[in-house]
Every structure is written in structure tokens, then in C-alpha cells.
Amino acid sequence: MDIDKWYTRARQEVIDYWQTDQYEGLTSSEIKNRLHKFGYNEIVEKEKIAWWKRLLAQFQDFMVLILLAATLISAFLGEYADAVTILIIVIFNAILGFIQEYRAEQSMNALKKMAAPTAHVLRNGILQKIAARELVPGDIMMLESGDKIAADARLIEVQNMETQEAALTGESLPVRKVADQQFGEESSLGDRKNMVYAGTNIAKGRGKSVVCATGMVTEIGRIADMIQDGEEESTPLEQRLESLGRWLVWGCLLICLIVVVTGVAKGEPLFLMCMAGISLAVAAIPEGLPAIVTVALALGVQRMIKRNAIIRKLPAVETLGCTTVICSDKTGTLTQNAMTVGKIITDGNLYDVTGIGYDIKGKFLLNKQEFDPKTDKCLQQCLEMSVLCNNSILKHNDVSITGLWRKRENVGWSIEGDPTEGALVVAAAKANLWRSELEKQQRRIGEIPFESERCRMSVVYEKKNQYFVYVKGAPDIILGLCKHCSRKSGDVLLTPIIKAEILTANEQMTDQAFRVLAVAYKQIGKVEADHLSESMETDLTFVGLIGMIDPPRPEARQAIHVCRQAGIRTVMITGDHRNTAVAIAKELQMFNNDNNQALTGSELDGLTDEQLGAMINRTSVYARVSPAHKLRIVKALKAQGHIVAMTGDGVNDAPAIKEADIGISMGINGTDVTKEAASMVLADDNFATIVAAVEEGRGIYDNIRKFIRYLLSCNLGEVLTMFIASIIGLPLPLLPVQILWVNLVTDGLPAMALGVDPNDHHIMNRQPRNPRESVFSRGLSRKIIGRGLQIGISTVLVFAVVYFAKNDLAEARTMAFCTLVFTQMFHVFDCRSERVSVFEIGLFRNKYLIVATACSIFMQLLVVYHPFMREIFVTVPLTIVDWMIILGVSGWTFMIGGIRHVFFRKRVPQSALGRVH
């Protein structure tokens, strides 16, 4: 027997395999043996890494080691402010990494909370209540309504039992369970109706089962194993910055070495040149880059919180910006997770019912016109019978609906009972029909409950000494029991033509993902009413069809449309049936028959990885899938080079969410397991919030490119200033202390301010950037090198002219010093856009940048004019003429851009501003 496929075996086979007795259970000695063999029924965590090892591991990164070396050098040079700043950056980044590595462990803790604390079992012929962790395979587990199931088990007896498996399978409706059927090997998790699973709940009824899997062998245990096996991957930005850091460090060190050797060869003092080389190395290596990236991401997180997106992992902000595929669970993510009556057919008329979920303010529409249901005898009859043949209760603020509440228009309604029946009660409430009022006119006598074998439910009511049986159930079954059909003019014979019309209407609604129930009735005598039996469910009068659906979220269609404009594919992955999933996907306009296809879990099992890879870009819907299928889909998309975002709310989504480049959990309906596995949580469970998050991600990446452009071109300019001067035989244009000051003034506040530059208004009209593209792509390297050369040449030019004209080394160095700083101050504004001038996007739009630049300029003026600062930095006061030279050389490109804007400007199309920079 295949030990993973108990659902394919008869119940007696399973009992025999486990050598147990369904009436006596296991003996004490057998329980002890099996505990030793199978272990306790609990989630087992892999061996944890000691916290101090995790912390030390954060300091082993190449850039971190370089930054630590820069800290020591800065302290040696007496630049304690720089040393402390760098050290704070390193420690802050280490703490962030340390915290993030606990995410998997928190997922395990959340999974453990899902385990049932106790279970009822038969042992030694006695019904006992035991700790759930002591369950063993072969135990006879008793199940009652409200129980949390403690292990995976094969049902051997059921009595009107349903389980709520949404957290595990993603299916919102309770699942009717059976004991006397077997299912095929290809059956998906949600179709194995003779099984119950750990972590799910008994919605109603009772049953008896034989435990088949415990601990890590259960479905939830396998999910735990998949979560623990998931590996954290670096984001595209982290990978690029790590590569960039290595390249910059070695390149800068090489140039600094050349500067030192050249200076010594010219006869400069060895100590001075070594200090200059070390200072240049500290200035050239952009140690502020990790800090600014972190700050930019953190500020993005704050903006996203205001838009209901809670980030649990900082790099996720940037990853969202290059997302190419969003894999979304259907139930509760794209849909409301609330069954709603959408269509009713009576007397040949189709009525649309507005309102979503448990909103009782909806309307009835006939031919798109508002319609009063109480003016139509058949429609009113259909609604009344559906709410009477019903056991669910519509509640408000934990108070059942009565005549008192029906007049009040409040929100916050909820259903107590079966969601399908609840949808019928809500539909009747929209027509101002309340069971409490109806039952003042008629009294319930009895009920024949719904059974999966019968596919129907019946109730008997007495009304003015007359007795009626109201029946609801599967349309094909109910029609087979009907003889007449209700019409406004009176009941007519149910002819084959009328019956065919009704079945066609049923098929059309089913194709649109509606779950359809038929309603019928019959007047009976008192004797039949006193002796309920199925015989009274014959010769019924058909009243109508009621179509229910878990409707799409109103905002989901627009969000998917925006994603499509942004070049992002939306893929539905659900445990629901194919037809239902495809119908919802079509309504959301994410599926069309010409370009898309749908796959089921069983079809996925029949595909090799190569075959799936060939189909993955055409498949928009995956139905009847298990957690392992979801994980495989995400991996297949990533293998195609996609950056994958995975959304979901159930336990079944957690492994795929953790595997995805960006995992997104629902905040309201999401389980703790899913939230802990996710990188981002949607506080409002709104799919549209993902679009806002993508927009922020793209904006943050733009800003990161801006300050990379700024920092590297400035640092390159500093290095080239020293390098060019040493090559052409000039004295040192800048002293070591001046180099360090430039590094402090220019790399700090202005670069930080670029990190909060406002987003382009049309940022979501772009296609996603290639996740494999270099951070220097789209001409950024050319801009950096070009501006670096300009900064370096301009500074050396001013130094050389003043030095040879006045033969005053101190003044030449002061002017070169100021030229270098002011060239970078002008350049920071150019970095705000890669294709249009700062005047076209608004010079004062980024107020933080204005303030940061003003502060840097003020600090530089202090160095030049304050006596104490002049003595430290070896500067001299400058004249107006000196400043005119400095500003002219530093800002000539900025001034030309301003002149062009004033005299030759043309209106820049908004679409142009929205293109890729």
C-alpha cells in the first residue's frame, strides 16, 4: 500500500494496515511501541544556529570588512566623527541582517500554534482525551463539530460532517466529507473527501477516523519542512551593490597606490604621501553607500505603511520594483472570501443582485434597472423559501437579526453557520425579507438535513393550518423531483422544453463560476408533516435558481489592469476548481482563451520541469493545486528569469511565499504562518496595495541610481584630481584633511536627500527593468565617468592656474578645495533625472535637497572664513573674484541648462517623463 495515498484505499484496508480496531482502538503496549517508532505528533525544527554565530556572520561580508578597515584608518587619522559614523552603519546593517534570519524560526512557531492541543481517541476500548502530541498512527480519533484536527486521518464513519480547510487548500467553502468512497491517485488535496488533515477544523457533524500520519509526515508537517528548506536569496540590488563594492574597492586602492608612488618619486615626503593616499582611499571608497541605501529603503517603508503595505524585510521594497510576475491566491486575495448571491432566475427572468459579501444594502436589477422583488411573486417566493430552508443566522454586533435591526442601516454584519446558506439569508435581507418576520406567519415543523448522497435539504412549515415542504439543493436533482413550475400566473406543468431551458441557464451560471442551488416546494398533508420522509420530496413545484459566487474584489480588476500597463503578469494559483478559477480570471480580465491556458494540479504532476518551463509563460491559472505545486510553480517562474511576487493568506501559501523573490501575506485574513514567511504584509488585504508597493519599489530604485550616480562621480572626481595632479607633476592639490572634509560634506546630506526624491508621476507606465541588468545600465556608467572627469579636470585646472599665476600654494589649494565641493553641489541637482534637466522637473520640488545643499555650503564657508577652521584645514579667505572663478568653473553646465530652460524650453510631454530614465 502506498503510505502517502490513504484516500485511494477502502477504510477496512487502512484499518487492517495499521493493525487497529475501530471499536477498541490501540492497546497501551502498542501505543508505546509506535511512539518509539514514529515519534511525537509535533512539528520538529531543524537544529538552530547559535545566536552569536548568526551575529558574527553579519560581519563577514567583503564590504563590511572594508568598512571596518576604513573605521580603523579614520580613527588613526584622528577623524573620529567619520570612524563613529562608519561603525554605526556597520552595526546597524548587522542588526538588520541578524533580525531577518529569524523569519523562518518565527514561521515554525506560528505553525506550532496551529496544532491542536488535545484529541479524543479510543484506546483500550475507552474514549479518552489525550495531548495531541501523543497521537500515533493507528489511533482511532473521534471528531466533533468545532474540533481542531490533530493529525492526518482516513475517515471510517461520518455523520453529516464538513470541514473548513481554507487555510490548507485555499478553498473557501466547507468540504463535505465521506467515509465509504475512494478517490484516484491524481486527486488534489481538496478532492480527498475521505481524509481529514491536521490544522483544519470540523465545521459541523461528527465522525470517526484512523490516524495515518503524524508530526512532520502530515500535510502541515511537509509545509513546515518546505519552509525550513527555503533559502534566503540576495535581491538584485544587493547582488549588484556587492559586485560594485568589490570593483570600487580594488580600483580605488590601485589608483591611490599610484598616487602615493608617483608623489614619492617626485620627491614629496613619504609620510605626507602615505597620509594623502590613505585619506584618498577613505574618501574614494563610498562607505556611505550602504547607509544611504538602507535609509532610502527605510523611508520607502514608512511611505508604504501609509499605503497599508507593511514591510518585514527591507530589500523587499527594491525587489518589488523589478517584479515581473505576481502569483496570487484566488480566495480572499482576488476575491472577497464571502459567498454572495449574484444571480436569481425565476419565471424565465434573470435578476442581478448587487452588493458584496454580507452587505445588506444591495439591490435587485432586471435588465439593468432597479427592481422591487416584492412586486414579483416568483422572486419573492424564491427568496422566502431559500431563507426558511436554511439554518444560518445573519448577525450584527453579535446580536441576531430581529425586527429591531431590520430598520437600521449599519455595517459589520456577519454570518453564523454555513457560508452558502448565509449568502441566501443576506440576499433575502436585501429584499427586506427576514426569517424572524416570516416565522411569525409560519412555524417550522421539522427538517430533513442535507446529505451528500441526497444533495438536498428539506424543511416543513405550517402556515394557517396548511403544511408546506420547502426544498433546496443541486439543480439536476431538484428538477428530477419536480412536476410543476411556478409562474406569475400560477403553476404550470414542467415540460421537457421548460426543463431544458432551466438546465441551460444552470449550465451558463456554472460556467461563470457560480455555485447554483434550485428551490422548490410542495403542499403536503398533516400526516406527512408529522412523519417526515423522503417520499414527500416528490412531485415538487420548481420555483427558481439561485447563483452564488465568491465575488472578485472591486479594486482587483483595476489593480490587474495597472499591473498589465506596468508590464507585470498576474497569475492565479488556487485550490479551487478549474472552471471556477478560469471564470473569475476572465471577470478580472487576466485570462483569455486565445493567449492563456489553465492547468490543474494533476496535470502539473504529469509534466516534467522542461515541459512546465515551456508552458509557464502562457499559463495564467493553476487550479486544484497543493502546497508542493505552488512551490514548484514559483521555482519554475524563477528559472525563467522572472522576479516573482507571491501573495496569499493560507498555510498552504507559506512555502511558496517564502520561496518567492517577494512574499506577500494578507494582514486581516492571513494566518500567522503566512505572515511570518512573508516579506510584506498587506494591512487591508487589498490586492491594489501591491500596485502601490510596486510603484514605491520602482521609485526607490530610481533614487538609488541617482545617489549611486552622484556618489561615484564625485568620488571619481576626487580620485582623478589627485591622480591627474600627480601625473603632470603638480604639488598635492588637496591636503589629507581637506580630502576627508570633502568626503564628509558631499557624501552626507545631499546624497541622503536624493534618496527621498519624489517619484515620477508616470512611473507605472514603464516596463519592469531587467532584473539581470547592471546598476550602471542605460548609460549611467557613461554619465558617472563623464562627470567624474569634469570634476577632476575642473579642480586641477583651477589649482594649476592659481598656483602658477600667484605662486601661492595655500590659495591654490583653497580654491581647488572649494571648486571640488561646489562642482559636486551643482552636480547633485543634475542627478535628479537621467534624461531631462532639473529645471524641467522642478528645481525646488525636493525641499530636502535644497536644505541639505544649503547646509553643505554653509559648512564649506565656515572652513574658508572661520579662523579656527582655517587653521585646521589650512585655508585662506577668498575674494569675490575668486568666488566668481570657482562658481563659473563649477556650475557652467548648470547655468547653461538654466539659460536653455528660460529661452529655448519646450513643453516636455508627460509621457516622456514617464519613460524609463
N, C-alpha and C positions, 0 to 999 in steps of 0.2 A: 504494500500500500504506500502511495506517495504521501509522506508525512506532512507535506505542505498543502495538500488538497483534500481536506476532510469533507468539503462540500460536494465532492464528486461521489461520495460513498453513502450507502444506506446507514441509517442510525445504528442498526444492530451490528453492522460491520465495525463501526467505530467503537462501540461498547466492547465488542469482542477483542479488538486490537489492544485496548487499554486494560483488558482483563479486569473489568469492574462490573458492578451490579447496580442497575438503575434504581432498585428498591432498597438496597442496603448500603451502597457506596463502598469505599475502600476500608480496609481494616487498619488498625493503628500500626502494625508492623510494616504493612505495605507503604503506608504514608511515610514512615521513617526512611525506608529504602529509596523511595522516589525523591524525597527531599535531598538525600545524599547524591542521587544520580543527576537530577535536573536543577538543583539549587533553589534558592528562594525566588518567589514571584515578584521581582523588583527590577527596576532599571539600574543597570550596572554602568558606572562611569569608568572610562579609561584612566590609567594612572596619571595623577596630576603632576605638573611640573612645579617644583618649589617656587614660592613667590619671589624669593631673592634671585633665583636663576632667571625668572622672567624679567625682573628689573634690570639685571646686569646685561641681558641680551639686548636691551634697548640701546646700549652704549657701544655696540659692536659694528654699527653701520659705518661705512667709509667716511661719509660727510660728517658724521658725529665725531669721529676720531680727529678729523682735520679741524673741526671747530674747537675741540678740546685743546689741540695744539695751539690754535690761534689764541685761546684764552691764556695759556701759559706765556706765550710770546708777548701779548698785550700787557700782562702783569709785569713781565720783565722790563718792558719799556716804560713802565710807570703809568700806562693808560688803564687805570683801574676801572674807570667807568665802562670802557669797552669790554674789559675782561668780565666784569659782573654781568653786563648785558648779554654777552655770548653765553655765559654759563647759565643764565636764566632761560635762554632759548633752548639750550640742550636739555635742561632738566624738565622744562615744560613739555617738549616733544616726547621725552622718555615716559613721562607720566601718562600722556595720551595713549601711547602705544601699549603701555602696561595695562591700562584700563580696558582697552579694546580686546585684549587677548582673553578676557574673562567672559566674553559673549557666549561662547559655546558652553561654558560651565553653567551660565545662567539659564541657557536653553534646557540643559539637563535637569536643573532644579524645577523649572516650570513643568517639564514632562512628568517629573515625580509627583507633582501636586495633582496631576490628572488621575493618578492611580486611586482606585477605590480603597478606603481604609479597612473595610470588612467585607466578608462574603458569607452567604448561607449555604452550607453543604450538608449532604448526607454522608455520615461516617459511622460505621459500625451499626447501621440501621437507625441512627438517631440524627435528627435535624439539629445542626449546630451552627453557631455564629463564630467565625474564626477571623483572625487577622488575614487580610488579603495576601500578604506576602507568604503565608503558609500554604497557599493553594498549590496542588501538584497535578500534573496530567493524569486523567482518570478520575478525578474528583467529580462527584455529581453535584453540580451547582444549581441551586434553586433561584429563580428570578421573579421579582415582583415589580409592579409599577413604581417608578421613582428610583429604582436601584441604579447605582453606577456599576457597570460590569467590570469585574476584576481580572478577567483573563479571556483569551480567545477560546470559544467553546462551540461544539456542534450541538444543535438543539435536538432533543429527543421527544419533547412534549411541548405544545404551545396552546394557550387559550386566549385567543383574540389579542395577540401580543404584537406591539410595534416598538421599534427602537428609533432613537434620534441619533443619526450617525453623521450629521453635517460636519462636525469638527474633523472627522476622519476621512469622509468621502467627498465632502463638498455638496452633498445633496440636501436641499433644504427641507424636504418633506419627510415625515416619519416613514420608516420602512416596515411593511407588513411582513412578519416572519412566519415560516412554515417549518414543519419538522419531518414530514413524510415525503419530501421531494429531494432529488439530487440534481446537481447542475453541472454543466460541461466544464472541462478544464480551462476553456478560454474565458469563462465568466469573470467579469470585473468584480472588484471588491463590493461595490454597491448592489450587484446582482446575486450575491451569495446569501440568499434569504433563509438558508437553514443554519446560518452561523451568527454568532454574536461576538463582538470584539471589545477588548479591554479599552477603557477610557470613554466608551459611549454609554448611553443611558436608556433605560426602559421607559418609553413614553406612556404605554398603557398595557394592560393584560398581565399575564404571568406565563412562566414556562419552566422547563427542566432541561438541563444541558449537561454534557460531559466535557470537562476541560481538556483541550487538546494542545494548548500552547501557553506557556507562562514566561514571565521575565522578558529577556531580550529576543525570544523567539516569536513573541506576539507581534502583531502589525505595528503597534505603537513602539515596541522594542526595536523593531527594524528601523523605524523612523529615528529613534534615538541614536542608533548605530550610524545611520547616514549623516546625522547632524555632526556627530563626533568625528566622522571621517572627512568632513568638509575641510578644505584647506583655504586659509586666507590668501588672497592674491593681491599683489600690488595693483593700484589703479594705474591707468595710462599715464596720468600726470606724475605719480610717484616714480614710475619707471623712467620717464623722460628726465625728471629732475635728478634722479640718481646718476643717470648716464651723463647729464650735463655737469653735475658736480665733479665727477671724476675728470672729465675733459678739462674743465676750467682750472682745477687744482694743479694738474700736471703742467698745463700750458702756462699758467701764471708763474709757477715755480721756475720753469725753464727760462722765461723772459727775465725774471728777477735775478736769476743766476748770471745771465748775460750782462745785465746792467751792472752787477757787482764786479764781475771780471773786467768789463770794459773800463769802469771807473778806476779800478786799481791799476790797470795797465796804463792809464793816462797820468797816474801819479797822485790820485786822490788818496787821502788817508784810509787805511784798511778798516779801521773801526767805523768811520763815518759811512763808508760804502756798505759795510755789513748792516749797520743800523738802517740805512736807506733801503737796502734790499729787503730786510725783514719787514720794515714799515710798509713798503710797496706790496709785499706779499699779503700782509694783513688787510691792506686796503683793496687789493685786487680780487682776493677771494670773497665772493659775495656771501659772507656769513649771515647777512640779514635776510637772504632769500628764503630759507626755511621758515623764519619767523613771520615774514610778510605773507607767505603762502598760508601759514596757519591762521594768521589774523584775518586774511581775506576770506578763508573758509568759515571761520568762526562768525564773522559779521554776516556772511551769507546765511548761516544757520539761524541767526537772530531774525533776519528778514523772513526766512521761511517759516519760522514759528508763528509769525504774524499772519501767515497764509495757511496755517493749520498743518504744516509739514514739520514733524519733529525728527531731527537728525540724530541718530545714535552713533554714527561713525563719520568723522569729518570728511575724509576723502570721498564719501558718497555724494557730496554736493557736486564735486567736479565730475564724477563719473556719470551723473545724470545728464550732464551737458553733452556727452557724446553717445548717449543711448540710441541704439538703432532699432531695438525691438522691446516692446513691453508685453510680457506674458501675464495675462490677468486671469484670475479665477472668475468664474461667472457669478456664482451665488454670493450675494452680499457685497460684491465689488462692482460688477457691471449692473447687477440687478438689486432690487430692494430687499431681498430675503424676506419677503412678506407676500403670501399668496393673495391675489386680488382678482375679483370678478371683473372681467373686461368686456365680455360679450354675452348677451342673452338672446336666444331665438325662441319666440313663441308665435303661434298663428301665422307662420311664414314671414314674420318681421324680425329684422336683426337690429338689436338695440346695443349701442356702445355705452359703457358705463365709465364715467370719468372718475378721477381720484385715485390715489396710490396708497397701498398699504392699508392702514387702519384709519385713514381719513374718512370721516362720515359726511364730509361736505360735498361729495361728488354729485354728478348729475347723470341723467339718462338722456341719451341722444338718439333720435330716429332721423335718418337721412341728414345727419349733422345738425339737426335742430333740437333744441331742448324740449324734453317731453315729460309730462307728468305721468308716472307709472300707474297712479290710481285711476287714471281715466281709461286704462286698458285692462279689461277683465282678465285676460290670459296672463299678462305680465304680472299683475298684482297677485294672481293665483299662484304663479310660479315662485315669486319671492316669498309669499306667505308659507307655502309648503316647504320651501328649502330651509326657512328659519325654524319651522316647527319640527321637521325631521332632522334634528340637529341637537348636539349636546354641548357645543361650545358656548362660552359666555363672553360678551364684549364688556370690558370693564374700563372705568375711568378713575384714576387715583385710587385703585384698589377697592372701588365700590361698584357693584354690579349695576348694569343699566336698569333703571326703573322709569316710571313716568316722570319722576322729578328731574332726571338727567336729560331726557329726550329734547327738552326745550332749550337746552343750553348748548352753545357752540364753543366747546373747549377742545384743546389738543391734549395729546397724551393718552389716547385710547390704547388698550392692549387686549389681546385675546388670551383667554384661559381655556385650553383644550386643543383639539386638532386644528392645525392651521387651515386646512381645506374647508372644514366646517366653519371656521372663523371667518373666512372670506365671504361665505354665504350670509352670515349674520351681518357683516358690515354692509354688504350690498343691499340688504333689506333695510338697514338703518338709513342708508342714503335716500330711500323712498319713504322714510319716516314710518317704517313698519318695525315694531318691537315685539319680541316674543312675550314680554311681560304684559303688553296690552292685548295681544291676540289670545293669550291664555286666560284672559278674563272672560272671553266669549266661548272658549272650548277647553276641555280638560284632557290631559294625556292619560290614556288608559294603560298602555303597555308599549313595549318595544321589542323588535327582533333585531339585534345588533348586527353591524357589518361584519362579515366574514370574507376572507379572501376567496373561499370556494364559491360563495354566493355572489360576491361583487355588488352587494346592495345592502341597504338598511331600510327598515320599515318602522313606522310608529302608528299607533291607533289613537284617535282623538274622538271625544264625544262632544257634539255641538247641537244643542237644543233637542236632546233625545235622539239624535241621529249619530251614526258612527261612521268614521272615515279612516281609511288606511292611506297614509302618505308614504311614498317610496322614492328613494333617490339611489342612483348607482351608475354603473357603466352603461352607456347608451345602447350598445348592442344587446346587452342582457335585458335592460328595461323594455326596449322596443319589442323584444321577443315575448314579453309578458303582457303587452298592450293589445287591446281590441278596438279602442276608440281613440280619437284625437280631439283635444279641446280647441274650440274656435269661439270667436266673439259671439257668433250667432247660436252657439250651442255645440254639443259634442257630435262629432261625425265619425263614421267608420274609418278605421285606419287602413286605407287601401294600400296595395303594393307601391303605387305611384307616390303617395304621401310618405310612406316609409322610406322609399329610396331617396326622396328629397331630404328627409331628416338625416339619413346616413351620410349623404353627400355633404350636408352642412357640418356634420360632426367631423368628417374627414378633413374638410377645409380648415376648421378650427384647430384640429390636431396638428396639421401641417404648419400652423402658425405658432406652435409651442404651447397651445392652450391645453390644460387638463380639463376634460369635458365630463360633466355629470348630467344625467337625464332625470327629470322629475315627473312623477305620475301619481295618480290617486284612484281610489275606488270607494264607493259607499258600500258598507257591509252591515250585516245584522248584528244584534246584541250577542247572539250565541257565538258568532265568530270573534267578536270583540272580547268575549270572556275567555275564549280558548284560542290563544294566538297560535298560528301555524303558518307555514309557507304556502298553504293552499289558498290563503286569502290574497296572495300576491299574483293572482291571475286575472285575466280579462280587465286589465287596468286601462285607465284613460291617460294617454300621454299629454303632458302639459307643456314642456319646453326643455331646451338645452341651456346649460349654464357653463360658460367657458372661463376658466381661471388660469392665471399666469403669475409667475414671479416677475413683475414688470421691470424693464430696464430703468436705471436711474435717469431722471430727466436730463441731468447735465452730462451724462456719459457720452451721448451721441456727439454733442458739440466738442467735448474733450477729445474724442477719437478723430473728429474732423481736423482739429488743430494739430493733433499728432501727425495726421496724414500730410498736412501742409508743411510740417517741420521735418518730413522725411522719416517718420518713425512708424514702424509697423506695429499694429496691435494684434495679439494672438490670444484667443480664448482657450484656456485649459480647464476642463471641468469634469467632475464625476457624473454629470447628468447625461441623459440620453442624447444621441447624435441629432435626432430631429429637433429636439427642444433647443439644443445648443446652436444649431445652424439657424433656426428661426429667430432666436434672439440676436445672433450675429448679423443677420440680414436687416433686422429692425434698427440695429446700431450702425448700419452701413459699413460694416467691416468684413463683409463676405459677399461675393457674387459668384454665380455658378460658372462663369467663363474663366475667371482668373484664380479662383481659390478652390481648395478642397478640404474635406474634413476626414480625420482619422479617428478610429476608436482604439482603446487600449489593446484589445485582442489583435487588431490589425498591426499595431506597433510591435507586438510580440513577434509577429511574423516577418518583420523587416530586419535586415542586417544594418549595421551602423552606416555602411556605404549607401544602402538604399534609402535610409532615412535622411542622410545628408543630401541626397539628390532631390528629395521631396520637401525638405524643411522650409524652403523659401516660398513654396506655393501653398503651404498648409496654414490656414488661419484658425481652424477649430480642431481641438482634440477633445474627444468625449469618452466617458466611461473609463477614465484613467486612474491609475493607482499612484501613490507617492513615488514609487520607483519610476513610473512612466514620466511623471513631471520632471524628476531629476534628469532622466535621460534626454528629454526634450531640451531642457536648458543647456545641458552639455553639448548636444548636437548643434544648437544655435551658436554657442561659443566657438565650437570647432570650425564654423563657417566664417569666423571673424567678427561676429556680432557682439556688441556690448549689450548685455541682456538685463532688463529690469523685470523682476518677478513680483507680482502682487498677490496677496491672498489673506485669508483670515483664519483658516482652519489648521489643525495639527498636520493635516495631510499636505499642506503647502510648505511647512517648515524646512524640510531638506532642500527643496528646490530654491526656496528663498535664500538659504544660506549659500548655496552653490552659485547663484546668480551674481553678476557683477554688482548689482544694486538690488537688495531685497527690500520690499515694501510691505508693511503689515497694516491692517486696518486697526485703528485705535479703539473704536467703540465695540465692534463685534469680533475683533481679533482675539485669539487665545494668547495666554501668556507665553506659550511655547513659540508662537509665530513672532510675537513682538521681540522676544529675546534673540531670535535668529536673524531678525531684520536689521538693515542699516538705517531704515527710515520708517516712521510710523505716521499714518495719516490720522490726525486728530478728529476729523469729521467723516472718515470713511468715504471720502468723496474722490472718485476717480479723477475729477477735474483738478484736484490739488496736485496730482502728479505733473500735470502740464505746467503749473506754476513752478514746481520744483525743477523741472527741466529748463524752464526759462532762467531761473536763478543760476542753475548749473552752467548754462552757456555764458551768462553774463560774468560769472566768476572766472571762468576760463579766459574770457576776453581780457579781464582785468589782470589776471596772472601774466598773460602775454605782454600786457602793457608795462608792468613793472619789471618783467624779465628784460624787455627791450630797454627800459630806462637804466636799470642797474648795470647790465652788461655793457651797454655802450659807454656809460660813464666810467665804469671800471677799466674798460679797454682804453678810453681816453687817458686815464691816469697812467696806465702802464706805458702807453705809447709816448706820453710826454717825457717820461724818464728814459725810455728806450731810445727815442729819436735824439734827445739831447746828448746821450752818452755816445751814440754812433757818430754824430757830427762833431764831437769834440767840445761841446759846451760844458760849463760847470753844472752842478746839480741845480735844476730849475726850482726844485722844491726840497725843503728840509724834511727829515723823517717826521717831525711833529706836525708839520703842515699837511703831509700826506694823510696822516691819521685823522687830522681835523676835517679834511675834505670828506674822508670816509664817513665820519660821524654826521656832518651837516647834510650831505646829499643822500646818503643811503637810508636815512631815518624817516623823518616825517613826510617828505614829498613822495617817496616810494610807497609809504603806508597809505597816503591819500589816494594814490592811483588804485589801490585795492578796493575802494568804495566808489569808484566812478559809476555813474548811472548807466543802466542797460540801454542798448538801442531799442527804439520802440518796435522795430520790425525784426527783432532777434529770432522770433519763432517762424519766420518765413524762410530761414536758411535750411539747407540740408545738414544732417549731422556731419561733423568733421570725421575724417577717417581716424579711427582710434589708434592706428599704427603710424600716423603722421608725426613727424618731428615737431617739437615745440618751436623750432625755427622755420617751419614751413611757411608757404605763401609769402616769401620774400622777407621774412623777419631777420634772417641772418645777414642779408644784404644791407638792411636798414641799420642794424647794430654796427656792422663793420664800417659802413659809410659814416655814420655819426661819430663813432669812436675815432676814426681818422681825423674828422673835422675838429673834434675837441682837442685831440693831441697836437695836431699841426697848429691850431689857433693859439694854444697855450705856449708852445715852443716859439712861435713867431713873435708873440708879444714879448716874451722873455729875451729873445735874441736881439730884437730891435732896441729895447730899452737898455739892455746890458751894453751893447756896442755903442749906442748913441750917448749914454750918460756915464758909462763905466761905473755904474752903481749897482753892485750885486744885490744889496738889500732891497732897493726899489724894484729891480727887475724881478726878484723873487716874489715880492708883494703883489706886483701887477700880474705875474703869471698865476700866482695863488688865487687872486680874485677872478681872473679870466676863467680859470678852470671851474670855479664854483658857479659863476654866473652863466657860463655856457651850459652847465647842467640844469640850472634853474629855468632857462629858456626851453631847454630840450624836454623837460618834464611835461610841458603843455603839448608839445608835438606828439608825445607818446599816447595821448588820449584817443587818437584814431589812427588807423593804418592806411586810410585812403582819402580822407578829407581833412581840411585844416581845422585847427581848434576854433577859428572864428566862425566856421560854418556849423559846428555842433554846439557852440555857445561857450565863450571864454569863461564866464562866471557860473556855469552850470554845476561845477563841482566846487562847492564852497570850502570843503575841507582842504582841497589842493591850494586854494588861494591863501588860506590861513597858514598851511604848512610852509609854503614858499616864502611868505612874509616872515615867518619865524626864522627860517634858514638865512634869509638876507640880513635880518637884524643881528643874528649871531655872527655872521661874517663881518658886518660893520663894527661890531664890538672888538673883534680881533684886530681890525685895522686902526681903530681910533682910541680904544681904551688903553691907558698907559700900562696897566698891569698885564693885560692880554698881549699888548705889543711886545712886552719884554719876554713873555713865554714863547710866543710864536715868531719872534724876530721879524716883525713887520715895521713899516714906516707909513705915516699918514700920506694919503694920496690927494692930488688936486682935482679940480673939476675937469681939466683937460685929460688927466689920467683916466678918470671915470668915463669920459666920452670915448676914449680909445677902447677901454675894456668892454663897455656896452655895445659899441659898434662891432667889434670883433666877435663878441659872444652872441649877439642877438640879431645879426644881419638876416639870417633866414627867417626868423620870427617876424621881423619888420617887413620884409618883402611879402610874406604871407598876409600881413595886415593890410598893406597897400593894395594887393591884388583883391582882397575881400571888399575893400571900400570902393575901388574904382572899376573893377572888372568882374565883380561877383555875378554869378548866375544862380538862379534858384536850383538847389540840389534836390532832385526828386526823392521823395520819401522812400521809394522802392530801392533807390541806390544806397541810402543809408542803411537799409535792411539787409543788403547783400553781405556775403562773407567778407570780413576785413582782411 
